[in-house]
């Protein structure tokens, strides 16, 4: 039996372990933090009314088959966010100090639909290091900001330009002037000939796990053999020996520890792996380039609780919005994260990204108004901006707020992966390529689901199957 180690107890590492267990292969999991789940990290204690907030990964789309399969396997319940309000289907758009309804935005946006269809066709999705066209390469070496200036009439001085910039910055977590324009094309364009381009106000059908998304990794962990998960084990170095065995060195609460194994699955993000000594791991030059240069978003989530969801009251804003707000203000994006939850209060998350998401300076990566006065200052500043969209909202704030700042988490050092200018054609798709007995998994290894919990789950399964296939062939 091979000695198998998994570094990281997020959804990728746990699903890899589950896949190995289903094949009757044992493993040990080493996690730097004091809990399992990684970015599937729920806050179940801060809010009144028994509400839960997701510190990182939140939305599960309808095509996230691996996550839905695991949810079914462990008999977890979900909340369908599309069924929580009547006739509330559109995002609320606020640009140039005024509201825009869905019809206005989509009318402007549809002028771009033929161009997006053409560029998708010519780029031939997916664009990767070993599969790209001339159009794909050209678009990869253009920024989102440049694309908007080139192809949107009026550029950033139009609602469409502002919307595209805000959407890409918010979704990918990186400022628009440094991320590849392929991000925009693949986000809004159809990936097959029968699919329609996305509209500026549409959102996919999404769900969340009732009681918190962290219930899934916790359920997987409980199904694994007792004692196979080792918390507070931070990887510091990895060495590949002449006989292809591996030495892993960890820092633990009891001091340094060295582990020998035959196979390892590294699921920690490259933003963290680049701070680990892997010089004796035998990685090729392209793998090292991907590890050192892969872009990472700097998304922060500031949660504010209100005595009720005031944003659904009658006011000067459009009434049939779904509680998802995109703006060109400094606060960028909001959504109602209390939808489908018990209680009558409202919980709004301010989702900032790029340089603004990185500008927070909290005392800890995850903190609340109960343990840090600076969080209240952040909340007050947020309310000042929010008043422009929802006048009169401040008196409804309950003085309870929390901040998730994964950029300051030493085990994450960012929100999730995002290809910057030129990175699709340089190394996209190589992040998950194995290096001998060293395998890689995590959302950063996924071409189709980069940034999603789904990407982590699928890549964990893929890496485990690599080991299973090798083991079966050696019998």
N, C-alpha and C positions, 0 to 999 in steps of 0.2 A: 504494500500500500504506500503511495507517495505521501510524503509529509507536505501538507499544503497549508500555507499561511495566507490570510487575507488582511490587508492593512486598510482599516476604515470600516466602521459599522453603520454607515449610511445605507440608503436603500440599495445601492449597487453592491456593497459588500454583503449585506444580509441576503439579498436575492441570489447572489452567487453562492453563498453558503447553503441556502435552501436547495438550489439546483444540484449542488454536489451531494447533499444529503439524499435527495431523491434518487441519485445514482449510486447510493451506498458508499460514498466517499466522505471521509471525515476531514475536518479542517479546524484551525484555530483562527479567531478573529482578534485583531489588535486595534484598539480605538484610543485616540489621544484624549478625547473628552471624557467626562464622567457619566455620560449617558449615550444610549444608542440613538440612531435616527439621522444624524448629520443635519442636513437642511430640512428634513421633515421634523420640525421642532415647534411644538404647540405650546402656547401660554394658556394654562387653564386656571390660573390663580389670581390674576390681576384685576379682572373685571367683575362688576356687579351683574346681577341677573344670570349668573352662571355662564356667561359668554366665554368663547374661546377665540383667540387670535393666532394666526400662523406667522411665526417670526421669519420664516423664509418661504419654502415651497407651499403654494396655496391652492392653485386651480388644477383640476383634473378634467381634461377635455374628453369628448366622446370617443375619439380615436386613440386614446391612451390604453391600448388593449392589455399591456402587461400589468399596469396598475389595477385596472378593473378586474383582471383575472385573479390577482392577489387579494383584492377586496372580497371577491366572491369566495375564494378559498378559505379565508379566515372569518367569514360571516359578519363582516362589518357593514354598517348602514351608511348611506350617503345622503347628502342634501343636494337636491337638484336646484341650482341657483336660477334656472330659467323658469321655474314654477313657483317662485316666491312672491310674485306681485302681478297684478292684473294689468295687461296692456303696457307693461314697462319693458320695452325691447331695445330702446336706443340709448347710445351714449349721450352725455351732455357735453357740448362743445362751447368753450369760452375763449375767444381770441379777439385781440384788438379792443378789449374792454366792452365786448358785447357777446350775447348768446347767438349761437347758430343752430337752427333746427336741422333734423336729419335730411330733409328735402334739399335745403340749401347746400349742405356739405356734399351730399352724394351727387348733386347735379354738377358741381365743380369737379368732383373726383372722377366721375365717369368719363370725362374728357381724356383722362390718362389711361383708361382701360385698354384701348387698342395697342398703345405703346407697351404697356406691361405684358400683354399677351405676346407681342412680338419678341420682346426681350427674353421672356421666359423660354419661348420656343428656341430662340437662337442660342441661349446660354445652355440649354439642354440639362436641366436639373438631374442629379446634383452636380455642382462644381466642386471638384476635389483636386488634390495634388497630382493625381494620375488620370484625371478625366475632366478636361475643360476645353471649351471652344474659344475662338478668337473673341466673340462677344462676351463670354464669361470672363475671360482674362481682362478685357477692357473695363468691364463693370467692376471687377474685383479691385482694380487699381484706381477706382474713383470712389470718393467718399460719399456718404449719404447727403451731406450738405451740398457737395458739388452737383450731385444728381438732381436735387431739387432746384438748384439755380439754373441748371441746363435744360431740364425738361418740363418744369412747371412754369407756365407763363406768369411772370411777375415774381417768381421765386418765393423767398421767405416773406415778401410783402403781401402775400395772399393768405386767406384762411387755409386753403389746401396745403400750401407750403408749410405753414406753421403746424398744421395737423400732422403731416408726414414726419416732420422733424421731431415733434413731441412724441409721436407714437414709436418711432424707431429708437429714440433716446431712452424712452421709458421701458420699452419691451426688451431691448438688448442691454441696457444699463451703461452704455458708453456714449460719450458726446458724439454728435452726428458728423463732426469733421474728422474723426479718426476711425470710424467703422466703415467697412466695405459697403458699397452701394448695393451689392447683391443681397444684403440683409433686407433692404427695402423692397427690392424686386421680388424676393421669395416670400416676403411677408404679405404683400398685397396682390401679387400676380397669381394666376391659376397655375398649378403644377402639372395639370393634364388638360387635354384638349376639350374635355366635357365639363370641366369645372369653370364656374364663373369667377371673375376677379372679386376679391373682397371689396366691400364698400367701406367708406370712411367711418361709418357708425356701427358696423356689425361686430358682434362678438360671438365666438363659438359657444355651443352649449357646454356648460361646465358644471362640475359637482365638487363637493368637498366631503371629507369623511366626517360623519356626525361625531362630535366630541373631540375632534382634532385629528389632523392628518398623522400625527405622531403615533396614533393607535396602530397603524399598519406596521411600521418597523418594530414596535414593541411586541406585536403579535408574532411576527416572524422570529424575533429573538427568543420568545418564550417557547417556540416550537423546536428550537435547536437544542442539542445536548447540553446539559448543565455543565458549566465550567469551560465552555469553548470560547466564550467572549471575555476578553481581557481589557477592561477599561483603564484609562489613565496610563496608557502605553503609547508614548509619542516616538515615532520612528525618527532616528537621527542619521542613520547611514544604512546603505545596502551594498553588499559586495558579492560578486559572482566569482566562484572559485574555478580552478582549472577543470574540475570534474563536473562543472555546472551546478553543484550545490550552492546554496545561498546562505550568507550570513546577514541577519538583520539585527541591528542594534537599536534598542529602545531606551528612552528615559522613563522611569517609573517612580512611583512614590517611595519605593524601596531602594532606589538607586538604578544604575545602568543594568540592562539585561540583554543578553545576546541569544538569538534564536537561530537554529540551523533548520533549513527546509529544502525540499526539492523543487517546489513551485511556490510562487507568490503572485497574488493578484493585488496590484496597487490601485486602490479606488480613491485615494486622496486627490484633491484638485491639483492641477499643475501649479497654481499660484502658491500652494503649500509645498509641493514636491521640489520646486526650484530652490527651496531653503534647506533641503536635505542633501547630505553628501552622497551622491550617486556616481562619483567619478570612477569607481571600480566596479560599476554594474555592467559595463560593456555595452552601453547604449550607442547606437549609431548616430551620425551627425544630424540627420533629419529629426530623429526622436529628440535629441537634445535641443535643437532649434525650437520644436513644438513646445517642449516643457518650458523653456526660458522665455518665449515670446508670445504664446497664446494670450489673447486679450481676455480680460475679466471685467465684468461690470462692477460698478460701485453703487449699487442700489441700497437705499435705506428705507425703512418703513417706520413712520411715526404714527402711532395709533392715538386717537382721541375719542373719549366716550362722552356722549351727550344724553340728556334726559329723555330724548326721543329722536327718531330720525327726521330732524327738522328739514332736511333737503327734499323730503316728499310733501312738505306742507305747501299750501298755496303761496305763491310769491312771484316775483318778476321773472323767474327762471322757467323754462319749458317744463310742463307737468308730467309728461309720460316717459321721463328718462328712467334708466334702470339702476341709478345710483353709481354709475361709472362716469367720472368727470375728467376730461382732458382739457388742459389750459396752456396758454403761453406765458403764464405767470411763473415766478420763481419756484412755486410749490408744485408745479408740473401736473401731477395726476392724483386723483383720489378715487376710492371706491368704498361702498358700504359693505363692510365685512361682517355686519350683524344680520344680513339677510339669511333667513331660514333658521335662525337661532332663537332659543326661548327668551322671554323677557320683552319688555317694552322700550328699553333704552336703545340708543343708536351708537354704533361703533364705526368710525370712519378712519381709513388708513390713508395717510399722505405718503405717496410713493415717489421718491425723488431719486434721480440717477445721474450718471456722468459726474462732472466736477461738483455739482450741487449735492449729490448723494454722498460724495466723499468728504464734503466740507464739515460734517458734524465732528465734534470732538468730545464725545461722552467719556465718562470715567470708566465705563465698562461697555462691551459690545452690546449687551442686552440689559436695559435698565428701565426703571419706571419713576414716576413722580414720588413714589413712596420711599425710594432709596437714593434719589439724585435730584437736587434742586435745578440742575441745568436742563433737565427734561421739561420742567415747567416753562422755562424760558423758551425752549424750542416750540412748545405748544402755543405760547402766547404769540410768537412771531407767525406761526402757521395760521392762527385765527385771524390775524390782521389781513393776511392775503385772502383767506377763505371768505371774509366779509364781502369781498368784491364780487364773489360768485353767489353767495347766499347771505344777503344783508340781514342782520339781526340774529345771526347764529350764535354769537359769543355768549349771551346769557344762558344758553342751553348747555354749555360745556360744564361737565361735572368736576373739573379740576383733576381728572384722572387720565394720565397719558403714559405711553411706553414707547421706547425706541429700540428697533432692531438695526444694528450697524455691523453687518457681517464683514465689512472691510477691515474692521478692527478686531475680528476674531482670528487669533493666531493659527487656528486649524482650518480656516477658510481663506482669509485674506482677499475677499471679494465676494460678490453675489453668485454669479455663474459665468460660464465661458461665453465669449463673443468674438467672432472673427473680425479683426481689424483690417485696414486697407492692405490688400495683397495677400492675406493669409489663407483664403480659400485655395488659390492655386499654388501656394507655397507648401502648405502641410495639412490642409483640412482632410480628414479621413485617416491620417497617419497617427493621430493621437491614440487610437486603440490598437495599433499594430503591435503584436508581441515582440519581445526581445529575448529569444531563447526561452528559458524557464520563467521569465518575468512577463506577466500579463497585466493588462490595463483595463480599467472599467470606470464608469462614472458618466454623468451627463456630458462632460467635456469630450468624451470619446464618441458621442453620437452625432451622426450627420443629419438624420431626420428629426431628432428630438433634443438638440442641444439646448441646455438651459432648463429642461423639464425634469420632473421626478420620473416621468416615463423614460427619458433617456438614460437615467441612472439604472432603473430596473432592467431595461432591455440589455444594456451593456454589461451589467452584472451577470445576467444569464449567458450572454455570448462568451464572456471570458471563462466562465465555469465550463461551458460546453467544449471550449478548446482543450481544457485539461482532461475532461471526460473522454473525448475522442482520442487523445494521445494515450491515455491509460488503456482504453479498449484495444487500440492497435498493438500495444506492447504485450498483451496477454498471450 
